[in-house]
Amino acid sequence: KMMKNSTIIRDGVASEELMLVGAVYNIEDGSLDWVGPHPEQEKIVGSTLHVHNWREAPYSRKSMLPSSPDARAIIDRLQAGNKRFVEQDELHGVHLNPSFSHDVEPDTILVGSSNLRVPYEDVFDSKPGQVLVQQCMGNIAGHAGGAMFASVEFAVARFAPKVLIVVGHTGDEVVSAALQQVSGAKLPGKSMRHVLDQVVPSC
């Protein structure tokens, strides 16, 4: 939906200046399953993308300023950070002074669920300021014109990140509630229904 409803995000993906990927956090062991980009990403943006198959081939782009962070390198850093988090081995980010974040421009924007009990910065063992986190119930970006959606667009326009990652997690209460709705459960209140409406189509 972010690509379909946001010109800013869609243009960023189409120009290969922004990489949009998904991952699922395992609440049992802290590991991440990287699911990669949307399977119809090229169809949605209407062009062939060199970065689309980043899980199967080395990341590359046709042109890139030498000073620009490489999306493949950022993904590698996030994966390595999660590995350290899972193994609790030589953690880097959590030991740094938070004031460090004021001198860092985020190269990654993360949309995640607000009911995950672990800080996302810890999940990736990121240094303060490297990852800008946007959280809401159900790890959805909301709807076009809504505050959450506009916040994600604003962050992309302001910081020009190389990676935009949507992170779900196992045992998500919102997904469970959406599945119950599909099975005929009683309709919840208006606020809960607004969130579930965004999730039910995927169930």
N, C-alpha and C positions, 0 to 999 in steps of 0.2 A: 504493500500500500504506500510506503514512503516513496518509492520510485514512481508509482503511478500518479500520486497526488502532489508531489513536490517537484517543481521545475528545477529548483536549486540542487536537490539530491540527484534527480535523473540526469541533469546536465553534467554533474560532477562524475557520475558513473560512466556516462557516455564518452566523456573526454579522457577517461582513465586517470583523472586526478583524484578520484575517490573510490575506494574499494569497500563495497557493502557485503558483509559476511554474517553468518549466524553461528552460534555455538550453544551447547546445552551443558549446564553445570550439574555435576552429580553431587547431590547433597550428602551421599554416603561416604565418598572418599575424597571429595574436593577436586576431582579431575574434570577436564572439559572435553566434550566431544565436538570437534570442529566440523560443522556440516557444510561450510563453504557458502558460496553465493546462491541466490535464488536460481533454481534450475531453468527458469525462463527469462533470466536477466537480459540476455541479448535481445530477445523478442520485445521485452518491455521498453528498453531504451532505443530499440530500432537500429542497432549497429553491432558489428562484430567487435568483441572485446578481447584483447590479448591477455588480460588478467583473469578472464572468466574461469579458466581451468587451472587455477593456481595450485590446487591439490595434486594435480597430475603432472604438472610441468613447472619448471622454474619461472618465477615472476619476471616479466619483462614489459617494457613499454616502448613505443616508437621514439619518443623524445622525452627527456626529463632534464631539468636544470641540475647541475651537479650538487647544488645546495639543498635540493628537495629530498626529504626522507623517502626511502624506498618502502612501499607497502609490504613487499615480501619480507623485508628485514624487520618491519614492525610486527608482522604476524609471527615471525620466528622469535622475536623478543617476548611477545605475549605468551607464546607456547612454552618457552624456556622458563618464564616467570611462574607459570602455573605448575610446571614440573617441580620447581623449587618449593612452591607452596605445598604441593601434595607430599613431597618428601621432607619438608621442613629443613631444607638444606641450604645453608649460606644465603639466607634471605637478605635482599638488598634494600628494597623500598621502605620497609617498616622502621628502619633504623635512622632514617634521615629526618632532619629538622623540618617541620611543616612549612617554615618560611621559605624553604627551597622552591615551593610551588609557585611563588610570585615571580620567579625568574624564568619559568618554563611555559612555553606555548604547547598545549596538548596536541599530539599528533594522532590521537584516537578519541572518538566519541563513542560512548557505550550507552545503549538503551537496555535497561534491565529491570527486573521485578523489584518492587520495594519491599516485598515480604521475604527476600533472601536475608538470612541472619548474619551473613558474612560480608564485610566491605569488599566491593569489587576490586579496589586497589590492592587488597591483600591477596585476592584470588589470583591476580596476575603478578604479584610481587612488584608492583610498579612504583616508581619514584613519584613523590607528590607532584601533581601538575601534569603528568604525562597523559593520563586518561581523564577525560571529562565525562562524568557519569550523570545520566538522566534516568531517574527511576519512577516507576508507577506500577500499580497493581496489574499483573498479567503481562509485564514487559511489552506493552504496546506503545506505539507512538501517538495514539489517539487518532483524531480525525482531522482532515484538512480544515484549517481555520481555528482549531482548538488550541488551547494554551500549550499543551504538551507538544503537539505537532509543530507549532510555531517556535517553541523553544529549541527543538532539534534543528529546525531550519536555520534559526538565528545562529546557533552554535556552529553549524557547517559553514555558513556565510562568513562568520566572524573569524574562525580559526583555520579554515581551509584544511581540515584534517586529511590524512591519507587513508585512514581506515574508519569506517562506521560499522560497529558490530552490535548485533542484537543478541542478547544472551537470555535464554530461558533456563529453567532448572527442573530437575526431576522432582516429583511430588508437589508440583505447583498447585496451590489451592484453587486458583482461578481456573486453571485448565480442568481440574476435577469438577468444579461447579459447572463449567461449560458443557462437559460431557454429560452431566446429570440433566442439563437442560435439553440436550439432544434426546435423552432417554425419556423425556416427558415430565421432568420435575416441575414443581410449582414455581411460577415466575417470582423472582426476587423483587426487591424495591427498585425504584427508578435509578438510583446511583449505581447499584450493583449491576442492573440490567444494561446500563450504558457501557460498562466495561466488558461484560459478557458478550454483548452484541459484536464486539470487535474480535472476539476469540472463537465464538461458535462456528463461523464459516470454515475454520480450519479443522473442526472436529468431525 
